[in-house]
Amino acid sequence: MSSKSMKIPGPEHPITIAPSRERVSVTVAGRRVGDTREALVLKEATYAPVYYIPRKDVDMTQLQRTSHYTYCPYKGDCAYYSIPLGGERSVNAVWTYEAPYAAVSLIKEHMAFYPDRVDTIQVSADG
């Protein structure tokens, strides 16, 4: 049995988390499944920025927990949800770190969406 390695973000693999100043809204099949003015933007190394929406601003009735999980040495264990309304395309469309490592603890109680598994992730300055 191998233990999981934990890595700390640094100059060779930076991770920053900051409040978003925009409204972030996620839709699937014409339904809004997430909508917030309190999103966090996580920027990791050379990856595209990811918006994490507070769980309280996600319509959890539209999501279904799956048995899929992954592990990130910088963030920890990651759980997934599907959005049945979106059909096959929206399987494992949402991810969350329920017990993230200390370096990224701000994303606890937040959820992120794969842009290609939902209809839209709209980021706008308007309220």
Steps between C-alpha positions, in 0.01 A plus 500: 500500500652832399443824686401815316764766457420855600664796329508864602439765231811704425690679222517186283126429544321813624139498615312818587141537619319833499141623519344565161355842442254366244174314514547136399203303368489140372219360284414152372202424275357845561516468880726705723692258723738753653482875547715712727672830561734325745705274272869438550747494210770236530803546277734201490830493312429530126141367515200716413346678801218308671199659669395329823139573599395477864296184558221715647461664158476171307161331449598167655161353402628504138817305585560132565808381690705239313753243615771662285786665684848630425796620701710812460823516700450878539131500596409153631216256430242616248136385485272529196137564413305452178218719375229256377321781313800525267501132409816309410697819439453612861631186671757601765455862393552645847787454741569598859775464756311430821812491719761695301857537618581806711666688213169505309256483791299793361339268241335287769120510460542612136430323171646535150350410161665366184418753225455227236252306717253785560331739257649821635717640774419867474728750670367855496540829684124558506293400799 
